[in-house]
Structure formats: structure tokens, C-alpha cells
Amino acid sequence: MAKALRTAAFVVGAVALVATGVGAVVGATAAAAAGSAGIGGLSIAGVASATQAAAAALSIASAVATPKGSLGGNPTEFTIDKESGLPYAMGRTYSAGKVVHRQYYGPKNSLESWVAVHSIGPVKSLGPFQVEKKTVSFAGGAAQGTYSGYMWLDEQLGACPEGRALHGPQGPFPGWTSASKLSGLAADLWTLKFDSKGKKYPNGVPERGRILEGVFVYDPRLDSTYPGGQGGCRLGQEATYVYSENPALHAITWAYGRIQNGVLIAGGGMKAIGIDLPPFVEWANVCDANNWKVGGVVYTSADNGWDILKMICQAGGGEPMPVAGQLSVTFNAPKVSIGRIASADIIGDVDVPGTASRRARRNTVIAKVRLESHGWQVVPLNAIPIPDYVAVDGGSRPREIEFPLVQQVDQGAQLGLYEILNGRELEGILLPCQSTMIGYRPGDCLTVDIPEAALVARDVVLRNRELDSASVGVTFTCRSETESKHSFALG
């Protein structure tokens, strides 16, 4: 640390504007530009406004692509990266913080203060502060125990606006004044005092971080204006939002977007009418029943808004997709057939793959999830084979799948098995049907009875639909559905 103290103070990129009093307003404007980047050049709002054009841009192939994880960095590392944008924390997770200001000051530069943002706010809590993975207690902002007299902490949950600026143990310091407010951001100001004997910080600035509970979300089930809902939760009124780790609720809230001072700072910026809420509500109930949770940190600039939505959905076994000009979702859950497609309903050529492609036919999954027991790092779980498929394939054919916003072992295993089992289904069944079938939507389960296409009492799940004005019909893209896979995956 002594060597570090000889380094001149520096301010990190444009975020230093918070010290001028411009505060989160400037940061919000930059984040808004990033947050609205959306889906492959379109904003997520384009799903609602571009209808068929958006459906073409967001093909099923892109919707089901496995998310690669956040590009904004590892949230367990105390980072300085002005390009990653603002962090966005969901659920109970770990954050080391993104540095937005750092300063040496005091007699002989003996003090060093770090201002770090953990998430767009408000968040439910900034939990235990840990140094080298051990919790440090504070009283009145001063560390107790080992670091007494050498460490201080001030924090905020991200109210908008904030009543005051974070402050150090001696109040304002160079580059950081009472006007340096970080409104709308959950953050802390951490101060260290140089230890001339080298006992407090023998290895320089120590590793730090904290376990937090992230942003609040909208829950239609707690909204009395939504059919069947009860309560005061209202979409777009963040003061009414509730804390939850449910992936479906985070998906709704992210798609709608986070707005501060009239500016979109994160999320898709969709209008309420552009979100098909009923399937999201059904999915939320499934997530609750399965104890599927979302947890982790993403970044508003480094991560594409559509990719973030896919990561959130993946944590609950879901896939976002456009349906009739709205954002909808399909998800893994036992299906009940709600209709029948027979030979008489077909008006064109049926296309049925003979078998799933060999590349898709894997029989062993290695799920990768972020585990608290492993220092909140992403680690691979034990390989889980499906014995019957291993026997058919003549040996193990593993697939490694990362679930960047999953933090539970059982959940990772279940979702991984679903990926493998779905990969064994017949994907891409094309059924050109009469217009009488137009009421069915992606996610619906139907029974197909077309003997001449080798489909006899075969359940399928609709994956996409395309209207054909020339034939006045509708073409469904389907995937076969095996009922027994659900009990296997969830077991």
C-alpha cells in the first residue's frame, strides 16, 4: 500500500462528473443510450412497435441461443472500467463494486477513499461488508476490531433523489464534495488509512465486497388493476415495486425498463401494452413452485439489453419471443394439450425432421453456475448423464452450459437437464394450417394427428407462427413434446 500511496490521485472517466454536482443525471443519460440499445440494433421496444419486422429480426434461432454471460466483468472483482456502464444487481448476490472515484488525501496522503457503485437503485439492502472474505463490523461508519482506526465506510441504497452525498471520515475531500450525489445508485464510500507498520494491509489494498439484495420488481399478481391481482403494485411506479428473486418478474421489469428523472437508464423501455403479461404470470407461478431464482450482476453498456433479457429468462427455464407484436415468453413446464391438428386442417406441405440432429443429441450435461460456497465464482457442477440416451448413443456426449444468473446447484442441474432433453426433441416441425387455427400461440401444446406424416397422437409445443395472407392460413413451427421429461428433469 505504501507504493500505492505515492501514486497521484485519479478520477475514473466520465463518471467523475458526479463530483461536479451533475451527479446521476449525466450518468443516467449515458446509461439510457446504452439501455435502449436493445435487440440486435433495435430497442426491446421494437418488439411491440415493429410487429412482423421485429419477428423477422428476432427469429426463434436467436431467441433460443444460450446466453454467454455478462461482458461487463466479474462482479466479485473490485474493478475500474468506465466502458461497462452501470451495474444492475438482481436477487441476493455478491458485488465487489465498480469504482467511480478514487482519491488520496490527508497528511502525507495517508488516507485513500474509494467510491464504488454496486447497482442501479434502489436496492433492498447492502449487506455485510467483507474484507478478504471476512465480515467487518462498523459502528457510526468506523470499522471495529482489526481495522479500528484504519477503515471507514459510508453507504446508500440508491434512492432517487438522494438526500446527501456519501462522505469520508473527515467529510469532503479533494474531488468529492457535498454536491457529489449519486442519486439512483446503490453505492458506498470506503476509506483506508495508511499503516506505516504494514500490519493492517500487508498485501496492499485488500480484497473487498459485500452480499447485497438487489432491485425491486413489478409483480402483476400483486396489482389489483391486473385481472386476478390483489394489491397496490403498479407497473412503472417503482415506489410500489416489491423485492423478489423470481426470474419472470425480473424479466417483466427489465423489459419495461428502469426510469429515473424521466430518463430510461436500464432495460428495454417497452410500453406496458407491448408486454404479454398472462404467460409471464403463469411462468412466475412455475418459478415459485420450482424454487427457481435469479441472482447476479449485469451491466448496462457492456451487455446488450436483449441478451440480458435472455439471461434472466434462462434462469427460469424461459425464452423471450415476439408474438403478435408483443413480447411474450415460453418456458419449461408440464404441458396439457389444448387442441388438435388433423390432416383436414393442413393446407400445404408438412415438414417433419426424421430425427434430432446429431449435434443437438447430447446425453450428459455439465451445468455452470455461480455458487456462494465457492466464493461466488462460476463453477461447473458434476456431470449428469441420462443413462438411456448414453446407451443409445454408444457413449457419453457431454455439453457444458453456463447459467450466468443461477446461483443454486439443484436449479442449475434441472435447467441443464431440460436443455439436454429439449435437444432430443424433434425441432422445426412445420405445419401449414387453415386460418381456423390462428388462435393458437407460441407456447401452446397441441396434439397432432397426421398419419401420412408419421405424426400419430403426437404432442407438440408451438415455437413460432407465421401468418400467410396469400393462403389465408397460418404456419406453425413446432417442437415435439415428451411428457415424461419434466418429471425426470425436476427429479
N, C-alpha and C positions, 0 to 999 in steps of 0.2 A: 504493500500500500504506500510505503514511503516514496517509491519511484513514481507511483501514480500521482501522488500529491504534487510532484514537480511539474506535472503536465498542465498546460494552460486550460482554463475553463472553456467549455464549448457548449453550444446550443444545437439541438438536433433539428436540422432542416426547417421547413415551413411551420412545423408545429410550435416553434418558439414564439410565434405570433400570440400565443396565449399570454405571454408575459407583457404584451403591449396593451392589454385590456381588450383587444378584439375578441380574444377568447374562443369559445367553441363555435361561434358563428362562422368564422373563417374556416375552421376545421370542418364544420358541417357542410359548407358549400362544396369543399373539395370532395368530401365523402359522398355528397349527393350525386356528383358526377360519376363517381365510381359505383355507387349503389344502384344506379339506374342503367348500368352497362348491360345487365340482364342476360338474355339468352342469345348467344351467338350473334351479337350485333343488334339484336332487338332488345328492348326492355322487356321484363317479365310482363309488364302491362300490355305488351304487344299480343300476348296470348288472347286477351279479351278483345282487343281492337282489330286485330288482323285476321281473325276467323280462319278461313281456309288457307290464307297465305301463311299464317303462323303455324297451322297444322303441317304444312309442307316443310317449313323451315325446321320444325321440331318433330322430326319423324320418330317413330317408335324406336328405331335403332339408336337415336341419340338419347331417348328417354331412359332406355334400359342400360345404357353404358355405365359400368361400375365407376363411381366417383373415385378419384385418385387421392383424395385428401387435400387438406389446406396447403396452399402455396405460400402462405404468409409467414411460415416458420414454425418452430416448435414452441408451443406455449409454456413449456417448462423451462425455457431459457430466457434469461433477462436480456432482451435484445434492444438494439438501436437500429431501426430500419424505417426511414421516412417513406419508403415506397409501398409498404404493406397496407397502409390505411389504418383504420380504426379496428381494434379487436371487438368481437361480438361473442360474449360468453353465454352458453346455454346449459342449464342444469347445474348439478353440483360437479365442479371440476377444479383443476389446478391452473393457476396462472402465475408466471414469474413477473409479468408486466412488460409493457412496451415503453421504453424510455422516451420521454418527450422533452426533458430538460435535465441538465446536469451542471453543477456549479461547485467550485472550490472557493472558500472564503474564510474569514476569521483570521485571528493572529497566526501568521506563518502558514496560511492556508490549511489550518488544522481541521476544518470542517468540510465535509463533502455531502451535498444534498442531491438526491435523485428524485425526479418526478416521473412516475410511471402510470400509464393508463392500462386498466385491466379489461374494460368493456365499455361499450356504449351503455348508458344507464337509462333509468335507474335499475340497479340490480337488487336482489333480495338481501344479500349480505356479502361483506368482505370478511371472510372467516379468519381462522388462526394464521398469524404471520410466522413463517418458518425461515430459519437461517440454518443452512446445511441440513435441511430436512427435520430440524428440531424446532418445536414451537417456542417462541419468545413472548413472554408476557410484558404488557405495557400498562403503566398507570399514569394518567394525565399526559400521555404522549411520550413518556420516558420509559426506556427498557428497564426491566427488573432482572435481578440475578447476574449472570455472567457479564452482560453488556451494560450494566448500570453505569451511567455517566459517559457512555461511549456510543449510544444509539438512541434515536428518537423516531417517532412515526406519527404522521397525521394522515387522515383518510376521508374520503367522501364516497357516497353511494351513487352519485350521478343524477341528482335532482336537476331539473331544468326550469327556472334558473337556479344556480347555486347561490346560497346566501353570502358566502365568503370564499376567499382563496385559501388553498392549502398553505400552511405556514411551517417554517422550521423552528428549532428550539430558541432561536434568537429573533424570531419574527421575519420581516422581509430581508432579503439578501440580494446581491447584485444579479440583475436579470430576472428577479422574481419579486413582485410587489403585491400589495393588496388588490391591485386590479388584475392580477393574473388568475382569473377564474376559469375553471374547466367545467363550465355548465354542461350538463347532459352526459358527463363521462364519469364512470366509476374509476377512481384513481387514488394513489397515495403518494406522500412525500416522505422519503426515507433519508435520514441524516446519520452519518457516521463521523466519529471524532478520531483523529489520528492517534494511534497508540505508539508512543516512542519506544516502548519496550518490546513491541512486536508480539505481544501475547494474545491480544484480542483478535487480531486479523493476521495470523501468521502467513497466510497464503494470498494476501491482498483482499480485494473486495469479496466478501463471502457470497456463496450461492443463496439466493433468497426467492421467496414465492409465497403464495397463500392459496388456501382452499376456499373457493367462493361459491355462492349460489347466484346464478345468472339472471337474465332478463325475465320480465313478466310477459304473459301472453294472453291472447284473447281466447275464451272458451265459449263457443256457441251454446253449450249445454247449460251455461250459467247466465244466459241472455234471454230475458223474458220476451224480447221482441222477435226471437227466433222460434219457429214452431217447436213446441215441446220443451223449450228452455225455461229456466227459472233463475232469476237473479238480476243483478244490475250491471253485469259485464257488457260492454258495448265496443264493437269494432271501431277503431280509430280514436277512442277515448282512453288513453293509456292509464289515466288515473283509476280506471275501473278494472284494469287487467289483473290477472292472478298469477301466482307462481306455480309452475308446473314443469315436469320433465317429460311430458307426453310429446312424442315426435309429431303427431298430427296437429297439435295446437301450435307448435313452433313453426310448422310448415305454413299454416294459415297466416300466422302473424308475420312471418318473413315475406310471404307473397304480397301481403298488403303493404308492408314496409314500416319503417320507424321514422316518424316525422317529429322534428324539433324546430320550434320557431317558424313553422310553415315550410321547412325545408326537408326533403327526403334525404336522410343520412345513411340509410341502410335498407336493404330489402328490395322488393320488386316494384313497389309503387302502383300496385293494381287497385282498381276501384272495387268496392265490395261486390258490385253486381258481376264482376269478372271472375269471382271465385265460386265454384260449385260446392257449396257448403255441405249438403247432405252426405256425400261419400266421405268427406273429411270427418264428419261427426261419427259416422259408422266406424271409420278407421280408428278414431280416438278411443272408442269403446274397446276395440280389439287390442290396442296397445295397452290399455289399462288391464284388461283381462290377462294378457301375456306378461305383464310387468316389463314391457319394453320401454326403455328410456333413451333420451338423447342427452349427450353431455360433451362439452368440448368448446374450443375457441376457433372461430374463423375470422377472416379479415376482409374489410370492405373493398380495398383496392386490389390486393393480390389475388383474391378469389372471385371468380365470375359469379354473378348473382344466381344464375340458373344452376351452376354447379353446386353452390351452397344449398339450394333447394333440394337438389338430388341427394346430397349428403344427409340432409335432415330426414328426407323421406326414406332413404336406405336404412336408417337407424330403426325405423318402424316397419321394415319389410314392404315399403310402398314405392310407387313410381309415379311422378307427376306427369300429366299429359293433357294436351288441349282437347276439349270435347265441345263441339258446337259453340266455339268462340269463348269458352270459359276454361279456366284452369281447373282440372279435375285430378283424381288420383285413383289408382288401382292398387290393391295390396294383397298380401298373402293372408288368407284366412279360409277356413272351410266354406265351400260354395254349395248353394242349393239351386238347382236348375229352375229357372222361372219361365221357360218357354221351349218351343220345339221348332227345329228347322227340318223340313222333309223335302223329298225330291221335288214335290209340286211347287215349293217355294223358290226354287232355283231358276234363274233366267239366263245363265251363262255357263262358262266352263269352270268347274270346280278344280282347284289345285290343292292336292294333299301330298306333303312330303312323305316319302316311303319310310323314313326314319330320321331321328335327330342326327345332325352332322357329328362325325367322329370327334371333331374338335370340341363340340359342346358336351359330348358324353364323358364327363368326368365322374369318378366314383368315390373320391376322397376329398374332403375339404380341410384346409388349414386356415382358420379364421384369425385375423389380426385385429386386436382391439387395444384400447388404452386402459391400463389397469393401475389403480391406486397402489396395489400390493407390489408393483414393480416400478415405483417412483413416478407413476403417471406417464410412463413411456408406452408407445405402441409395441406390443409384443405378439408373437404368434402363439396360438393355443395348440394343444395337442391335435395331431391329425385324427380326423374322424372318418373312418371308411364306412361305406354302405355295402355290407357283405355280399348281397345278391348281385349287385352291379359289378363288384370286383370279380366275382366268379364268371359272370357273363363276358366281361372284358378281358379275362385271362390275366389279370394282374392289376396292381394299383395304378390309377391315373389321377394324381392329385392336382388340386387347384388351390392356390393361395389367394385369399380375398381379404382386402383391408376394409374395415368398417371404421372410418375416422372419427365418427361421433358416437361410438358404442363403447361403454366402459364396464360391461358386465360379461362374465365368462359364459353363462348359460345363454344369454341373449345372442352373443356372437356365434355360439355353436348352432343355435336354432336358425338364425338368419343364414349362416353359411350352408347348412343342410338344405334350406329352401332354395338357395341359388343352385346347388347341385341337382336337386330333384326337378326344378323347373327346366334346367338344361337338358334333362332327359325326355321332356315332353316334346310332342310334335309342334314345332313353332312355324308360323307362316301359312296356316291353312286359309285358303281364300274361298269365300262363299259369296258369289253374286246373287243377291236375293231380290224379291219383289219389294215394292215400296211399303207393303203391309208390315214389313219387318223393321221399318225405320225407327220405331220407338225404342229399340234396344240400344244400349250404350256400352262403351268400353268398361270392362269390369263385370258385366253381367255374365252369368253362367247359363248356357243353353244346351239342350240335348239335340244332337244332330243324328238324323236317321236317313242316310243316303246310301243304300246298299251298293249301288253301282260305283261309289267312290270309296268303298271299303270302310264306311262310317256307319256303324250299326249301334244305335243307342249309345253313342259316344258323347260324353260331356266335353264341352269346350268353354273357354273363357274368351270373351271378345277383347281384343287388344287394340283394335282401331276400326274405324268405319269411314267409308268414303261414299259420298252421295254422287250419283251419276244422273245428271239431268237429261242426257240423251235417252237412256233406257228407263228413266223414271224408277230407278232402283237404288239399292244400297249394297256396297260390297264390304263384307266383314273380313278382317284379318284376325285369325283366332289361334289359340294355343290349346292343345288337348289338356284335360284336367283329370288327374288321378286322385280320387278322394282319399285314399289311404296315406298319401304323402304327408298330409297335415298332422295326423297323429304321430307319424314317425318323426317328423322334424321337431314337433313340440315336445316329444317324449324325451 
